Amino acid sequence: MGFNVDNDSKLVTVDHSHNNYAITTIDGNPITSNYDGLTVTSVFRRTKNRRGKSDLGDNSPMLYAFKGMHGLTTQYSSVASLTEHFYEILDNFFTEENASWDIVIPMPSSHDIANILGRRVVRMGVAGKFEPSALKKITAQDAQMQSRDLRIASKDRTKINDYIKKFAKFNSWDTDFQMKSITVPKLRKYINPVTFGRLTSRKPPSKILLVDDMVTSGTTLSYAKQAIQERYPMAKIEALTLLSSSK
């Protein structure tokens, strides 16, 4: 099963006859990868797809449709088809792995997908508590402070600082920093986009599950793991995402 994208109507639909963009059937999912020591399990496996200049969705059209990005939309029938497989894939995985976590922490985002996924994990009975405030995004001011201490080529540090200043000019220094404002992707890895917030749980967690909508390079999730381990160095941390990397 894959996705079709109609560039004229900007409609994303599910198609069972191919695996374009993703494998969304039960067979072949989930996929587990390792990023700098962090185990990341993804419900649906993304596939490599040759993109034309006019293609929408940046190789993740259904995710863009969920978020309302690029003007993309989807249909209830496609969502229902994905949801059915989503629940079964998760249930099979949790059962096979005998999975359990003390808390679930969503990656901070302006979209609600990670929160929905995290709450679903708790409702399935494999995690104790949902902690939506455990991580928060850095501000533009935080990003600028980080950039000053970077031990990288001066030209790259200058570029990063210019992107941050431009973002702050059109927003404010107290605004949550958007990593996409650093338009050169290879430079984004130098800025840690998250910081620790707070937990409502009083007992230090020993097993933690991070949740996000998609993993690409694993950099942001690795930074999140680092932020949490600074507070809870003995905690075992894993991650769950809706979509895998396409690499």
Secondary structure, 3 states (H helix, E strand, C coil): CEEEEECCCCEEEEECCCCCCEECCCCCCCEEEEECCEEEEEEEEECCCCCCCCCCCCCCHHHHHHHCHHHCEECHHHHHHHHHHHHHHHHHHHHHHCCCEEEEEECCCCCCHHHHHHHHHHHCCCEEEECCCCEEECEHHHHHHHHHCCCCCHHHHHHHHHHHHHHHHHCCCCCECCHHHCCCHHHHHHCCCEEECCCCCCCCCCEEEEEEEECCCCHHHHHHHHHHHHHCCCCEEEEEEEECCCC
